[in-house]
């Protein structure tokens, strides 16, 4: 029997080691790695349910019990002879030897064992096995702009995440959950899993955006499993290539019931075309006090030059008061040069005239705020910044707005061809010179010294090259620019008189074609009318097989293409299938005599020449893509309002697509001009300008399909009660030890 006690001590130590190892890993920050290893190897995991300081105190209890046993010396007060006293004193030297003393302390082992069992309970071991009968639930969390409102502390998105975590805590390990975050786009942050820790991490990782709200995509993701459109079992059971009209369903579509918890303020349009079917939707709204929104926001800001005095710029704004009371705010317009240097500040014209401000009435707007800025040169790099001073509302995102005044950029145009008075009359006009710098070269430069045409054209010196009754011999000789071919086919197509017999790319002559239709949506065709009145003497027919994505802008009879926009890498080759004049200078068409011709030529220069006028840059909303045509630039650098920068390469596209526009403010784009004009700059503004997002009063109900879902009460936080029994057990252990050592009789 003597060996049983040491064996029990060893077993107790072995029992304690896994808990010590797991807790030490948690203490060092490796808890998730340990969980992953345990789940993959043994199908178990753990979750410490106490805070770190409390867990440290709990783990110190077993060593404290053992330490107190060692520090206690057991003596009895007895009268003995002195020689016997000497003997007992010597034995006291050995009283604390480990195995000698422990062999009579079974109670110590029981106390330590009880403490370890409680500690393992606090570690929260969980067994991962087969899931039977659990429910499916989907947490759909709105992280759009209005969810950043601070009328719920600290903000609405934080409230939504807290409520979602409450829902996770209320579920069991047999329940399977999914997390979806949405604004104008939806994203699955965590696919279906019963790992509640992973679901919580997905919820906690959702960050706010300034985008608008659209629910349809989020519901589509939620319904992808609950309401499948097709059955995979049916596809597997159905025979291949059934006879038309005899298809049938072998295995019906079966979805799954899922509880959808929507955490949003409801600031999105209705979703009339969606059927909930197997989705049980619960709508949770922030607990905002009051029936009105605590917000004053800017809904519009634009600017234009005074038509009577081009040196004046008039900015106009619309400000709405969503509050239930009148609000007195100061609308202040700042003029920034170079995007950030303040040079002037303006009150609105009415305030400057009357020397006092009028408050904005409750639940109404001021659509007529005007600011007049004088002495603004045409090509000045100005940004107008409107601020609402004194708003102090719960949604500051719409208290600012920006508009960028446009900087004139002229098109660099090269005309290659023989003398053509019809073209020159337009290109030499005063109105054209305001938007383009035009150079003329004879057609023999195409085969002459490369320094005259090919080298500057390939280096991106020109935005638009017009080839009049001539053209490069091959695609390799094409310029790094958009082109407009007049009466001559662009490579790889070949004129009939220069083509080899049987050449599939040869164009064929056509006599007397007529215009049957045209496409008015393309930019070069904007505002063109009565093109069927255009007469043409001679033209050519393109082969039937045109390059992919070619747009037929003007068509004649018998599938004849008279004007085509042919894509070439990042450029566009516009090809007119008939010349304006013949080789001997005679008229080939009456189009130059029509009103539509100068409009068409101006559209060509503006669109293919990348002209930018002196109006304003079109603002965009957060998350939208900004498309920029910057001539021959191969790469650009975009600087966001927070001064972070991103390099973009155009590749084979015709324009740059600037994404990542999630911040409000002014973005600066800079690039090196291929024509040798140094570093160029262009700016654009991102503004909220969304009445739905600015009206932050939560909705009482949402309409999805034919169903109207009203807001539900928030879930109460479930509380763990096991901590109190564990604490009581520890107190009992301490009390028992104290009673035992004090020999107190109860």
Secondary structure, DSSP 8 states (H G I E B T S, - for coil): -HHHHHHHHHHHHHHHHHHHHHHHHHHTT-HHHHHHHHHHHHSEE----S-HHHHHHHHHHHHHHHHHHHH----------HHHHHHHHHHHTTTT-HHHHHTT-HHHHHHHHHHHHHHHHHHT-EE-----S--EEEEEEE-SGGGG-SSSSS-HHHHHHHHHHHHHHHS-TT-EEEEEEESSSEEEEEEEES-HHHHHHHHHT----------HHHHHHHHHHHT-SS-HHHHHHS-SS--TT----SS------EEEEEES---S--BTT---TTEEEEEE-----SSS---EEEEEEEEEEETTEEEEEEEEEEEEE-SSS-B--EEEEEEEETTTEEEEEEE-HHHHHHSS---B-TTEEEEEEEEEE----TT--EEEEEEEET---S-GGGSEEEEEB---B-EEEEEEES--HHHHHHHTSHHHHTTEEEEEE-GGGGTS-TTTTHHHHHTT--SEEEEES---SSGGG--SSEEEEESS--TT-B-GGG--TT-TTB-EEEES-BEEEE-SSSGGGTT---GGG-BBSEEEE--S---TT-EEEEEESTT-EEEEEEEETTEEEEEESS-SB-TTS-BSBSGGGSHHHHHHHHHHHHHHTT-B-SSB---B-TT--EEE--TT--EEEEE-TTS-EEEEE-TTSSSEEE----S-EEEEEEEE-TTS--EEEEEEEE----HHHH-----SEEEETTEEEEEE---------HHHHHHHHHHHHHHHHHHHHHT---
